[in-house]
Amino acid sequence: MCAQNSLCEGGSDHACEKDCSLFGGNRPCYLGCSDLPGVDPVLSPCWQDLEGDTCTDYQLLGYCEVTGEYGATWAQEKGGSFADFVSEGFTAAEACLSTNGEAVVISDERYALTHLEGALLDAGVAAIYLRTDVVLTADLPQLGRALNVTGRCYTFEGFFSRCQLNGDGAHRIFSLVEGAVLHLAALELREAYVDDFGASLLVVGARVSLFDCVIAGSRTLGYGAAVAVIHGHATLDRCQLMDSTGDTGAAVYLYNGSAAVMTATVVEGHSSRRCGSGYILRSSLLVLEGGSQVLRSEATEYGGGLCAIAQSTVRLGGGSVVAECTAQSTGGAVYLDDDSMAALSGGSSLRGNRAEGSGGAVDLRDGANRLEMMDSSIEDNHATNRGGGVNIENGVMNAAQYGGAVFFGDASSHELVNVTMSGNRADDSGGALYIAAARGHVALAGLSLLNNSAVSMGGAVFTEGTVELTRGTRAEGNFAGLYGGAIYGGQSSTVHVSASTLAFNSAASRGGGMEIGARGSVLLTNGSAVMYNVVSKMGGGLFAGQGASFVLADSSVSHNMVRPDGDNDNKALGAGILLSDHASARIVACLVSNNTFAGIALVGKGGGIYVESGGTVQLEAGLVLLNAAKTGGGISLNDDAFLSLAAASVVRLCRAENGGGVYSKYATVVVRGGCVVTGNTAEISGGGVWANNLTVHGSEVSNNTAFQDG
């Protein structure tokens, strides 16, 4: 049996493995099973009949009355007698009727308020059953004991619905002081008002649970118009909180070590004059699970949906959603400050939120704030300034509009796992993700970066630090108005792509799949693919800035394209890979294939790879296949560049006007170690290799074709 005021953790207690009345099995229930008024803790606190119906089902579904008589729905829904459904030696009448306090039924509308006030003041009353709506003329008396209040008001059609407690726009409904344990079911708390905290429900050092309740139209000049919990616990299951207004935390306020668990609960249409129109936490814990939602709420300052400060924690799981929330300043959905944390998992999502400042979905301010994401998504959020989805800062302020989905402004490490970022936009750079700090490190594992865009650089990702894409991360369908359709790495940045894909991205100028800036480095490994990316000028798949370095191993660069616009034919370079001056690439056991320039006539230089002056390419056990260009169908080298083909590399079936396989006017080309250059075609000259400085050792250049010379 559950201990008094205990937590039912992981089914460790036999009684907690059952339904536990309104709470359910292996999830935390801040009220232990035996705490529920109206249930005998000696007989069977989690009793179920032979069909699995609990005492709560008997009560809420109208199977029995508190007098022990058969309820209005018994004959139609169950039939027979209570004895036909005996379980654990008890009928419902024996197991479910209160023996630890009096049960009061309030049904006469004329005297409902008087009877309710009297029942709240009577220490002997453990359960109140409302059968009529009640309109308050003053605040209800404070509660300091255990109590169960259930509503079942009959409609004209003979069905029953929630009963309403109405504050008449001037009064608080429930106020719990230390030691109180209140359970509410099938009630509507409406039109409550106070100047300070918790118009509908104020919980101070107490515990409260709500099942199938509605709280609507609450107003306060202070905190938590609907619910305020101060050093207490709250559990809401299948509830709705709607249309509240307050200065801070219009719907729910949690303070000073409080905790709240929301299951399948909807918080919608709230308005806060400061922050956290849905929830505000100060040194507290909030858990949203079971498809809970925070919808269409607005904060005049920050945290349109949630605001967590002073070492608070927010956990979203079980498909929970924060959507279409707005902040006039920062954090359209969630605002974190002062060492707080938000953790998203289990299919939770932040979508369609907006901030007029930064962090359309999430804004992390000063202090050691933390964002954890696993199996979750950030979609279609917008910020006027930076971080359309998430803005993470540590005292760093930026003036431009960066990071359509996530902005990391600090120098610490972050990891995003199995997250979807789609449809985000940056008005400058980093359509989905922007890493501002040179020492920043972000690991992306199993991410989907889809259809994001940036006006300038990095359609999906812009980094000044280090970014890792691993475990099947996909960057697809992203667009950059200038450079780096999927990824742009700034000067001296680092990009590691492992077992991941950059595909169907585009950039208006360079680096359809990725561009890395001067002295930056790229590691592409473990079956990664850069394919079907498009640019208008240079580097259809990959572009390396001056002095940058690429290491490609066991990966592919294929089916990328340069589609020249206007008179850019002479600037069309490197359909697959472009290495700028003094950049280098080591390509090991990789495929570079089917990269080309758009158009019927051959245009551009370096179908597979183009190397600027001073650049270096080492191809080891690689295959350069079926690429095409006007000059250097497979590989084209500018003056002072260097190409080494080694370890049985193959250049095959490439075509060009000059240098079908390799074009190298004054650069150095060394072919050794069993390499093969074969089956390539030149419409003019140099079918296999066009070069003035060529060395071949133990390799083969054969069966190539030039229709005019060589």
C-alpha positions in Angstrom: 0.0 0.0 0.0 1.3 3.5 -0.8 2.7 5.4 2.1 1.0 8.6 3.1 2.1 11.5 0.8 4.6 9.2 -1.0 5.6 9.1 -4.6 4.7 6.0 -6.6 8.0 5.4 -8.3 8.5 2.7 -10.9 5.9 0.3 -9.5 8.1 -0.4 -6.5 4.9 -0.6 -4.3 2.4 -3.2 -5.2 -0.6 -0.9 -4.7 1.0 1.7 -7.1 1.2 -0.8 -9.9 -2.5 -0.7 -10.2 -4.7 2.3 -11.3 -4.2 4.1 -8.1 -7.6 5.8 -8.6 -7.1 8.9 -10.7 -3.4 8.7 -11.1 -2.5 5.5 -13.1 0.4 3.0 -12.8 4.1 3.7 -13.1 4.1 7.5 -13.2 4.7 9.8 -10.3 1.6 10.5 -8.2 2.2 13.1 -5.7 -0.8 11.9 -3.8 -0.2 8.3 -2.5 -3.1 5.9 -3.1 -4.2 5.9 0.5 -4.3 9.7 0.6 -7.5 9.9 -1.5 -10.5 10.9 0.6 -13.4 8.6 0.0 -11.2 5.5 -0.2 -10.7 3.2 2.7 -6.9 2.7 3.1 -7.4 -0.5 5.1 -9.7 -2.4 2.7 -8.3 -1.9 -0.8 -6.9 1.5 -1.8 -6.5 0.7 -5.5 -9.5 -1.6 -5.9 -10.7 -2.7 -9.4 -13.7 -4.9 -10.2 -13.5 -7.9 -12.5 -13.6 -5.7 -15.6 -10.9 -3.4 -14.4 -13.1 -0.5 -13.4 -11.9 1.5 -10.4 -13.7 3.3 -7.6 -13.2 6.5 -9.7 -14.8 4.9 -12.7 -17.8 3.9 -10.6 -18.0 7.5 -9.4 -17.4 9.5 -12.5 -19.2 7.2 -14.9 -22.4 7.1 -12.8 -22.3 3.4 -11.9 -23.1 4.1 -8.2 -24.1 6.9 -5.9 -22.3 7.9 -2.7 -25.2 6.4 -0.8 -24.3 2.9 -2.1 -27.3 2.8 -4.5 -27.0 1.9 -8.2 -26.2 4.9 -10.4 -28.1 6.2 -13.4 -25.8 4.4 -15.9 -25.4 1.1 -14.1 -28.2 -0.9 -15.9 -27.1 0.1 -19.4 -23.3 0.0 -19.0 -22.8 -2.8 -16.5 -26.0 -4.6 -15.5 -26.6 -7.3 -12.9 -25.6 -6.5 -9.3 -22.5 -5.2 -7.6 -21.9 -8.8 -6.4 -21.4 -10.0 -10.0 -18.3 -7.9 -10.2 -16.8 -8.7 -6.8 -13.0 -8.4 -6.6 -10.5 -9.0 -3.8 -13.5 -10.1 -1.7 -15.3 -6.8 -2.0 -18.0 -5.3 -4.0 -17.8 -1.7 -5.2 -20.2 -0.6 -2.5 -17.8 -2.1 0.1 -14.5 -1.0 -1.4 -15.3 2.4 -2.6 -17.5 4.1 0.0 -15.7 6.4 2.4 -14.9 5.1 5.9 -12.3 7.7 6.7 -14.6 10.7 6.6 -18.1 11.9 5.7 -19.2 12.3 2.1 -21.5 15.3 1.3 -23.7 15.6 -1.8 -24.6 19.2 -2.8 -27.5 19.3 -5.3 -29.8 22.2 -4.3 -28.8 25.2 -6.4 -30.5 27.6 -3.9 -28.2 26.6 -1.0 -25.2 25.2 -3.0 -22.8 28.0 -1.9 -23.7 27.8 1.7 -23.4 24.0 1.8 -20.1 24.1 0.0 -18.6 26.6 2.4 -19.9 24.6 5.3 -18.4 21.4 3.9 -15.0 23.0 3.4 -15.0 24.2 7.0 -16.2 20.9 8.4 -13.1 18.8 9.3 -15.2 15.7 9.2 -16.0 16.0 5.5 -13.6 14.0 3.3 -15.5 14.1 0.0 -17.8 16.6 -1.7 -20.0 15.6 -4.7 -21.4 18.5 -6.6 -24.6 18.1 -8.5 -25.1 21.7 -9.4 -23.1 24.8 -10.4 -22.0 27.3 -7.8 -21.4 31.0 -8.1 -19.2 32.6 -5.4 -20.1 35.8 -3.6 -16.8 35.7 -1.7 -13.5 33.7 -1.6 -14.1 30.2 -0.5 -12.6 29.2 2.9 -9.0 28.1 3.0 -8.4 24.3 3.1 -5.9 22.6 5.3 -6.8 19.0 5.2 -7.4 16.1 2.7 -10.5 16.5 0.5 -11.9 15.1 -2.7 -14.3 17.3 -4.7 -16.1 15.8 -7.7 -18.6 17.3 -10.0 -21.4 15.5 -12.0 -24.0 17.9 -13.2 -26.9 16.4 -15.3 -27.8 17.9 -18.6 -31.3 18.2 -20.1 -30.6 15.1 -22.2 -30.0 13.1 -19.0 -26.2 12.9 -19.4 -23.8 14.4 -16.9 -21.0 16.9 -17.4 -18.6 18.9 -15.3 -20.0 21.1 -12.6 -18.9 24.8 -12.5 -17.5 26.8 -9.7 -17.6 30.5 -10.8 -15.6 33.2 -9.1 -17.9 35.8 -10.6 -14.9 37.9 -11.8 -14.1 39.0 -8.2 -13.2 36.0 -6.0 -10.6 33.2 -5.5 -12.0 29.7 -5.7 -9.7 27.3 -3.8 -6.9 28.3 -1.4 -4.8 25.5 0.1 -2.5 26.0 3.1 0.2 23.7 4.4 -0.9 20.2 5.0 -3.8 20.3 2.5 -4.3 17.5 0.0 -7.0 18.3 -2.5 -8.2 16.2 -5.4 -10.6 17.8 -8.0 -12.4 15.9 -10.7 -14.9 16.8 -13.4 -15.1 20.5 -12.4 -14.9 23.8 -14.2 -13.3 26.7 -12.4 -14.3 29.9 -14.1 -14.0 33.7 -13.9 -11.8 33.8 -10.7 -10.0 37.0 -9.8 -7.3 38.1 -7.2 -4.7 40.8 -7.0 -1.8 38.6 -6.1 -1.5 34.8 -6.7 -3.6 31.9 -8.0 -7.1 33.2 -8.7 -8.6 29.8 -9.3 -6.3 27.7 -7.3 -3.6 28.8 -4.7 -1.5 26.0 -3.3 0.9 26.9 -0.5 2.9 24.0 1.0 0.2 21.7 -0.1 -0.6 19.1 -2.8 -3.3 19.2 -5.4 -4.4 16.9 -8.3 -6.9 17.7 -11.0 -8.6 15.1 -13.3 -10.8 16.1 -16.3 -11.1 19.7 -15.1 -11.3 23.0 -16.9 -9.9 26.3 -15.6 -11.0 29.3 -17.8 -11.1 33.1 -17.6 -8.9 33.5 -14.5 -7.4 37.0 -13.9 -4.7 38.3 -11.6 -2.6 41.4 -11.3 0.2 39.2 -10.0 1.3 35.6 -10.7 -0.4 32.4 -11.9 -3.9 33.5 -12.6 -5.2 30.0 -13.0 -2.9 28.0 -10.7 -0.2 29.2 -8.3 1.9 26.7 -6.4 4.4 27.8 -3.8 6.5 25.1 -2.2 3.9 22.5 -3.2 3.0 19.9 -5.7 0.4 19.8 -8.5 -0.7 17.0 -10.9 -3.1 17.8 -13.8 -4.4 14.9 -15.9 -6.6 15.5 -19.0 -7.3 19.1 -18.0 -7.7 22.4 -20.0 -6.5 25.8 -18.9 -7.8 28.5 -21.1 -7.9 32.3 -21.5 -6.2 33.6 -18.4 -4.4 36.9 -18.0 -1.8 37.9 -15.4 1.3 39.9 -14.9 3.6 36.9 -14.8 2.6 33.2 -15.6 -1.0 33.8 -16.6 -1.9 30.1 -16.4 0.5 28.4 -13.9 3.1 29.8 -11.5 5.5 27.4 -9.7 7.7 28.9 -7.0 10.3 27.8 -4.4 10.9 24.1 -5.0 7.5 23.3 -6.4 6.8 20.6 -8.9 4.0 20.0 -11.4 3.3 17.1 -13.7 0.9 17.7 -16.6 -0.5 14.7 -18.5 -2.6 15.2 -21.7 -3.3 18.7 -20.5 -3.9 21.7 -22.7 -2.9 25.3 -21.8 -4.2 27.7 -24.4 -4.9 31.3 -25.2 -3.2 32.9 -22.2 -1.8 36.4 -22.0 1.0 37.7 -19.7 2.0 41.3 -19.2 5.6 40.2 -18.5 6.7 36.6 -19.1 5.6 33.0 -19.2 2.0 33.3 -20.2 1.5 29.5 -20.1 3.9 28.6 -17.3 6.5 30.4 -15.2 8.9 28.5 -12.9 11.2 29.9 -10.3 13.5 27.2 -8.7 10.9 24.6 -9.7 10.2 21.5 -11.9 7.6 21.2 -14.7 6.9 18.0 -16.6 4.7 17.9 -19.7 3.8 14.4 -20.9 1.1 12.4 -22.5 0.6 14.8 -25.4 0.2 18.0 -23.3 0.0 21.2 -25.3 0.8 24.9 -24.8 -0.9 26.8 -27.5 -1.5 30.3 -28.8 -0.3 32.2 -25.7 1.5 35.5 -25.6 3.9 37.3 -23.3 4.5 41.0 -23.7 8.1 40.6 -22.7 9.6 37.0 -22.9 8.7 33.4 -22.8 5.3 33.3 -24.6 4.7 29.7 -23.6 7.1 28.9 -20.8 9.5 30.9 -18.6 11.9 29.0 -16.4 14.4 30.9 -14.2 16.5 30.4 -11.1 17.7 26.8 -11.6 14.3 25.5 -12.8 13.8 22.5 -15.1 11.3 22.0 -17.8 10.8 18.5 -19.3 8.7 17.9 -22.4 8.1 14.3 -23.5 5.4 11.9 -24.7 4.6 14.0 -27.8 4.0 17.3 -25.9 3.8 20.4 -28.0 4.4 24.2 -27.6 2.9 25.8 -30.7 1.9 29.2 -32.0 3.1 31.1 -28.9 4.5 34.6 -29.1 6.9 36.8 -27.2 7.3 40.5 -27.9 10.9 40.3 -26.8 12.6 36.9 -26.6 11.7 33.2 -26.4 8.4 32.8 -28.3 7.8 29.3 -26.8 10.4 28.9 -23.9 12.6 31.3 -22.1 15.4 30.0 -19.8 17.6 32.1 -17.4 19.8 31.8 -14.4 21.1 28.2 -14.7 17.8 26.6 -15.9 17.3 23.7 -18.2 14.8 22.5 -20.8 14.8 18.9 -22.0 12.8 17.8 -25.0 12.3 14.1 -25.8 9.8 11.4 -26.9 8.5 13.1 -30.0 7.9 16.5 -28.4 8.0 19.6 -30.6 8.2 23.4 -30.7 6.5 24.7 -33.8 5.1 27.8 -35.3 6.3 30.1 -32.4 7.5 33.6 -32.9 9.7 36.2 -31.0 10.0 39.8 -32.1 13.5 39.7 -30.6 15.5 36.4 -30.4 14.7 32.8 -30.0 11.4 32.2 -31.8 11.0 28.9 -30.0 13.6 28.9 -27.1 15.8 31.7 -25.7 18.6 30.9 -23.3 20.0 33.9 -21.4 22.9 34.5 -19.1 24.2 31.7 -16.8 24.8 28.0 -17.2 21.5 27.3 -19.0 21.1 24.0 -20.8 19.1 22.7 -23.7 18.7 18.9 -24.2 16.9 17.5 -27.3 16.3 13.9 -28.2 13.6 12.5 -30.5 12.1 15.9 -30.8 11.6 18.6 -33.4 11.9 22.4 -33.9 9.7 23.5 -36.9 8.6 26.7 -38.6 9.5 29.1 -35.8 10.6 32.7 -36.5 12.6 35.4 -34.8 13.0 39.0 -36.0 16.5 39.1 -34.6 18.4 35.8 -34.2 17.6 32.2 -33.4 14.3 31.7 -35.1 14.0 28.4 -33.2 16.5 28.6 -30.4 18.8 31.4 -29.2 21.5 30.4 -26.7 23.6 33.1 -25.2 26.1 33.5 -22.4 26.4 37.3 -22.2 27.1 37.5 -25.9 25.0 40.0 -27.9 24.9 40.0 -31.7 23.4 42.6 -33.9 22.6 40.6 -37.0 19.8 38.1 -37.7 21.4 34.7 -37.3 20.3 31.1 -36.7 16.9 30.3 -38.1 16.3 27.4 -35.7 19.1 27.4 -33.1 21.6 30.1 -32.2 24.5 29.0 -29.9 26.3 32.1 -28.7 28.4 30.5 -26.0 31.7 28.5 -26.1 30.4 25.4 -24.4 29.5 22.0 -25.9 25.9 21.0 -26.9 24.4 17.8 -28.3 21.2 17.5 -30.3 20.0 13.9 -30.9 17.2 12.8 -33.3 15.9 16.3 -33.7 14.1 17.6 -36.7 14.6 21.2 -37.8 12.6 22.1 -40.8 11.2 25.1 -42.6 13.3 27.6 -40.6 14.7 30.8 -42.0 17.5 33.2 -41.1 17.5 36.7 -42.5 21.3 36.5 -42.5 23.1 33.2 -41.9 22.4 29.7 -40.5 18.9 28.8 -41.6 18.6 26.1 -39.0 21.7 26.4 -36.7 24.2 29.1 -36.0 27.3 28.5 -33.9 28.8 31.9 -33.1 31.8 31.1 -30.8 35.1 29.9 -32.2 35.4 27.5 -29.3 31.8 26.3 -29.5 31.2 22.7 -30.2 27.8 21.2 -31.3 27.2 17.5 -32.0 24.3 16.7 -34.2 23.3 13.0 -34.1 20.5 11.6 -36.2 19.2 15.1 -37.1 16.9 16.0 -40.0 17.8 19.5 -41.3 15.1 19.9 -43.9 14.1 22.8 -46.2 15.7 25.6 -44.1 17.0 28.7 -45.7 19.4 31.6 -45.1 19.6 34.9 -47.0 23.4 34.8 -46.9 25.4 31.8 -45.7 24.6 28.3 -44.4 21.1 27.3 -45.5 21.0 24.7 -42.7 24.1 25.3 -40.5 26.6 28.2 -40.0 29.5 27.6 -37.7 32.4 29.7 -36.4 33.4 26.7 -34.2 33.1 23.0 -34.5 30.1 21.0 -35.7 29.7 17.3 -36.0 27.0 15.6 -38.1 26.8 11.9 -37.2 24.5 8.8 -37.0 22.5 9.4 -40.1 22.0 13.1 -39.9 20.3 14.4 -43.1 20.7 18.0 -44.4 18.3 18.1 -47.4 16.5 20.7 -49.4 18.2 23.7 -47.7 19.1 26.9 -49.5 21.6 29.7 -49.0 21.4 33.0 -50.9 25.2 33.2 -51.2 27.4 30.3 -49.9 27.0 26.9 -48.4 23.6 25.5 -49.3 23.6 23.0 -46.4 26.6 24.1 -44.3 28.9 27.1 -44.1 32.0 27.0 -41.9 33.7 30.2 -41.2 37.5 30.8 -41.0 39.4 28.2 -39.0 36.2 26.3 -38.3 35.8 22.5 -38.2 33.1 20.3 -39.8 33.0 16.6 -39.2 30.4 14.6 -41.3 30.2 10.9 -40.4 27.6 8.4 -41.8 25.5 11.4 -42.8 24.1 13.0 -46.0 24.1 16.4 -47.6 21.6 16.2 -50.5 19.4 18.3 -52.7 20.7 21.6 -51.3 21.5 24.7 -53.3 23.4 27.9 -53.0 23.2 30.9 -55.3 26.9 31.2 -55.6 29.3 28.6 -54.0 29.2 25.3 -52.1 25.9 23.7 -52.9 26.5 21.1 -50.2 29.1 22.8 -48.0 31.6 25.6 -48.0 34.4 25.8 -45.5 36.2 29.1 -45.1 39.9 30.0 -45.1 42.0 27.6 -43.0 39.0 25.6 -42.0 38.9 21.8 -42.0 36.4 19.2 -43.1 36.4 15.5 -42.3 33.9 13.4 -44.4 33.9 9.8 -43.3 32.0 6.5 -42.8 29.8 6.3 -45.8 28.8 10.0 -45.9 27.3 11.3 -49.1 27.3 14.7 -50.7 24.9 14.4 -53.7 22.5 16.2 -55.9 23.5 19.7 -54.7 23.4 22.7 -57.1 25.1 26.1 -57.3 25.4 28.8 -60.0 29.2 29.3 -59.8 31.6 27.1 -57.9 31.8 23.9 -55.9 28.5 22.2 -56.7 29.1 19.7 -53.9 32.0 21.0 -51.7 33.9 24.3 -51.7 37.2 24.8 -49.7 38.4 28.4 -49.0 42.0 29.5 -49.1 44.3 27.2 -47.1 41.4 25.0 -46.0 41.8 21.2 -45.8 39.5 18.3 -46.7 39.9 14.7 -45.6 37.4 12.4 -47.3 37.4 8.7 -46.5 34.9 6.0 -47.5 32.4 8.5 -48.7 31.0 9.9 -52.0 30.6 13.2 -53.8 28.2 12.5 -56.7 25.5 14.0 -59.0 26.3 17.5 -58.0 25.9 20.3 -60.5 27.0 23.9 -61.4 24.2 25.6 -63.3 25.8 28.8 -64.6 23.5 31.8 -64.9 24.1 34.4 -67.6 27.7 35.0 -68.6 29.2 32.9 -65.7 30.4 30.1 -67.9 34.1 31.1 -67.3 33.5 31.2 -63.6 31.8 27.8 -63.5 34.3 25.7 -61.5 34.3 22.4 -59.7 31.0 20.7 -60.2 31.9 18.1 -57.5 34.6 19.7 -55.4 36.5 23.0 -55.6 39.7 23.7 -53.7 40.8 27.4 -53.5 44.4 28.6 -53.5 46.6 26.5 -51.2 43.7 24.4 -50.1 44.3 20.6 -49.8 42.3 17.4 -50.0 43.2 13.9 -49.1 40.6 11.6 -50.7 40.8 7.9 -49.6 38.5 5.1 -50.9 35.9 7.6 -52.1 33.7 7.9 -55.1 33.6 11.2 -57.1 31.0 10.6 -59.8 28.4 12.0 -62.2 29.2 15.6 -61.3 28.7 18.0 -64.2 27.7 21.5 -65.4 24.2 22.2 -66.7 23.6 22.6 -70.4 24.0 20.7 -73.6 27.4 22.1 -74.5 30.4 21.3 -72.3 31.2 24.2 -70.0 33.2 24.9 -66.8 36.4 23.5 -65.4 36.8 20.4 -63.2 33.7 18.2 -63.5 34.8 16.0 -60.5 37.4 18.2 -58.9 38.8 21.7 -59.6 42.1 22.8 -57.8 43.2 26.5 -57.7 46.8 27.6 -57.7 48.9 26.1 -54.9 46.2 23.6 -54.1 46.9 19.9 -53.5 44.9 16.7 -54.1 46.0 13.2 -53.0 43.7 10.5 -54.3 44.2 7.1 -52.7 42.2 4.1 -53.8 39.6 6.5 -55.1 37.3 6.3 -58.1 36.6 9.4 -60.3 33.9 8.3 -62.7 31.5 9.8 -65.3 32.1 13.4 -64.5 32.0 16.1 -67.3 33.3 19.6 -68.0 34.6 21.8 -70.8 38.1 21.5 -69.3 39.2 18.5 -67.1 36.2 16.2 -67.1 37.5 14.3 -64.1 40.0 16.7 -62.5 41.2 20.2 -63.5 44.3 21.9 -62.0 45.3 25.5 -62.2 48.9 26.6 -62.2 51.2 25.5 -59.4 48.6 22.9 -58.2 49.6 19.3 -57.4 47.8 16.0 -58.0 48.8 12.6 -56.8 46.9 9.5 -57.9 48.0 6.5 -55.8 47.0 3.2 -54.3 45.1 1.9 -57.4 43.0 4.9 -57.9 40.9 5.0 -61.1 39.8 7.9 -63.3 37.3 6.5 -65.8 34.6 7.5 -68.3 34.9 11.2 -67.8 34.7 13.6 -70.7 35.7 17.2 -71.7 36.9 19.3 -74.6 40.4 19.2 -73.2 41.7 16.7 -70.7 38.9 14.1 -70.6 40.3 12.5 -67.4 42.7 15.1 -66.1 43.6 18.6 -67.3 46.8 20.2 -66.0 48.4 22.9 -68.0 51.4 23.7 -65.8 50.6 21.9 -62.6 52.3 18.7 -61.5 50.6 15.3 -61.9 52.0 12.1 -60.4 50.3 8.8 -61.2 51.7 5.8 -59.3 50.9 2.6 -57.4 48.8 0.7 -59.8 46.4 3.5 -60.8 44.4 3.4 -64.0 43.2 6.3 -66.2 41.0 4.7 -68.8 38.0 5.1 -71.0 37.9 8.9 -70.8 37.1 11.2 -73.8 38.2 14.6 -75.0 36.5 16.3 -77.9 39.7 18.2 -78.8 42.8 17.0 -77.0 44.1 15.0 -74.1 41.6 12.1 -73.8 43.2 10.6 -70.7 45.5 13.4 -69.4 46.3 16.8 -70.7 49.5 17.9 -68.9 53.0 19.4 -69.4 54.4 18.0 -66.1 53.2 14.3 -65.9 55.0 11.4 -64.1 53.6 7.9 -64.3 55.0 5.0 -62.2 53.7 1.5 -62.3 50.3 2.7 -63.5 48.2 2.7 -66.7 46.9 5.4 -68.9 45.1 3.6 -71.7 42.1 3.3 -73.9 41.3 7.0 -73.7 40.0 9.0 -76.8 40.8 12.4 -78.2 39.0 13.4 -81.4 41.7 15.9 -82.5 45.0 15.6 -80.6 46.5 13.3 -77.9 
